Amino acid sequence: MDLLLDINVAVNICAKRPAYYQDADLALAKCRQEGGRLWLYAGSVQTLEYVTRDALKHTFKAEGQPITARQLHYHTRQVLKTFAEDKQWLAALAAEGAVFDSEDPEDEQLIRALDRFGPGTIKLLTRDRDLCDQYPERTITPAAYLAQPAPPRRLDFIDLAAQQQHLRPQLERNLHRVLHHGQYILGPEVRELEARLAAYTGGRHSITVASGTEALLISLMALGIGPGDEVITTPFTFVATAEVIVLVGATPVFVDIEPDTGNIDARLIEAKLSPRTKAIMPVSLYGQPADLDAINAIAARHGLPVIEDAAQSFGATYKGRQSGNLSTLGCTSFFPSKPCPSVAKPLPWPQPDRTSVFAQYTLRVPDRDALLARLQTAGIPTAVHYPVPLNEQPAYAHLGCTDCTPVARQMACEVMSLTMHPALSEADQDRIVASLQASRIPGADRDLAFGSCRNLSELVGNHVCLLLNESVTIRLRSRPTPAPPPPEARPGSMPTMTR
Ligand SMILES: Cc1ncc(COP(=O)(O)O)c(C=O)c1O
């Protein structure tokens, strides 16, 4: 749970008021420890400064320390600056301005500001008894907060709130700028984004559209691909990749994948070309570019365009070049859970000529379902990208290729993703690692080895390596598992819907 700090609590701490300071300070520490955020209301800055200065003046006086008005002013600012450093500023919105009918406009503003948060996710930390009596569900005193048992710590697979923390001031400023100029469609921000995307990727042109799916669809349309045409692609991807091929009336031709990257295996493409082939559409999966030089060479030999589906790899590089600018056309997605290179923490595991933005942290685990169950019990979020290759799903059964990608089938049975984002705290990383340590899965012959795993060429075949932080590495070794049965015999096959 988050806490919005009433001025009285902030001032108690800033002025170190003896009778009140300690429990307020402990309450803030407890909130931080439990993963909550501490908020200061931006509309209260002037009052905060005024009241803190007054409180500090009294403290100096009580201690018999002389201080000039100028020194007091400077000292107050310094104290507030330090205090605000690990807090979030909650913007004052227009709807919180019209509070003059209220008995206490300042309290009214704070209570209204709480409305922006989900139910039960924030309370106003205050010493104001009247306010607590009036709003018992929305307020809490430091003492009552300290007496509350800690809720179980929740770890989310996608934690946009944690990531937003670093970006909120810019996000709010830019959103407000758009609201004020009112050019919602093709306004100056769109032009700026396109120019910056082109500069970042090195592409000649960058065109923004509504979604990654639409970008793929428009690319196919721009290339004139339609009924009777074939497009080479991977079956191990999000549904959008193949769906757009069908949407233009063409046919996806599925090529199997590489076991170590999950990307389309370029060595198998040529065998699937036909006179109807009009394009190759590789996906740069899990944050790592596909082997685009090899794919481009095949395309060049056959006069075909290549559309890179870079929805999961924006910011990754291939031989020093940016994903999205590695082929005829590149398409990416800004779906909220997609990786953002400016904030992504690079971790190893990609091929030596590539960097990855680790869209998720995806592992291959032979006894995946047992591990998933254990991690779920331990409250560790996981996802499976992807449980069924596209060619094995009913929508593509008519293509007669349900058995033609054995590596993808094997991967679909073994892959699982752990959460991966730059705001993942060390404590949460340790919690994930500890749960994996505890998850010795019965029935498989495996070692759990800890230590540094710098030789990344080890990470092939049935090795699984986690490098969740610099110091902790777990390596699971397992016997190869037999190939799974064909899809008809697999109960619970689900469509590939996870993004
Ligand atoms: C590989 C891949 N292609 C295409 C898309 C579609 O992007 P969007 O969700 O922006 O339509 C996604 C993600 O959602 C994806 O992961």
The ligand as an SDF file (V2000), in Angstrom:
LIG
                    3D

 16 16  0  0  0  0  0  0  0  0999 V2000
    6.1070  -10.5870  -31.9070 C   0  0  0  0  0  0  0  0  0  0  0  0
    4.9540   -9.6330  -31.8650 C   0  0  0  0  0  0  0  0  0  0  0  0
    4.4370   -9.1680  -33.0100 N   0  0  0  0  0  0  0  0  0  0  0  0
    3.4200   -8.2950  -33.0160 C   0  0  0  0  0  0  0  0  0  0  0  0
    2.8680   -7.8330  -31.8410 C   0  0  0  0  0  0  0  0  0  0  0  0
    1.6890   -6.9120  -31.9110 C   0  0  0  0  0  0  0  0  0  0  0  0
    1.9470   -5.6390  -31.3860 O   0  0  0  0  0  0  0  0  0  0  0  0
    0.7100   -4.7640  -30.8550 P   0  0  0  0  0  0  0  0  0  0  0  0
    0.2640   -5.3760  -29.5650 O   0  0  0  0  0  0  0  0  0  0  0  0
    1.2690   -3.3880  -30.6510 O   0  0  0  0  0  0  0  0  0  0  0  0
   -0.3560   -4.8010  -31.8710 O   0  0  0  0  0  0  0  0  0  0  0  0
    3.3810   -8.3000  -30.6110 C   0  0  0  0  0  0  0  0  0  0  0  0
    2.8940   -7.8660  -29.3000 C   0  0  0  0  0  0  0  0  0  0  0  0
    1.8800   -7.6390  -28.8700 O   0  0  0  0  0  0  0  0  0  0  0  0
    4.4430   -9.2270  -30.6210 C   0  0  0  0  0  0  0  0  0  0  0  0
    4.9640   -9.6930  -29.4830 O   0  0  0  0  0  0  0  0  0  0  0  0
  1  2  1  0
  2  3  1  0
  2 15  2  0
  3  4  2  0
  4  5  1  0
  5  6  1  0
  5 12  2  0
  6  7  1  0
  7  8  1  0
  8  9  2  0
  8 10  1  0
  8 11  1  0
 12 13  1  0
 12 15  1  0
 13 14  2  0
 15 16  1  0
M  END
$$$$
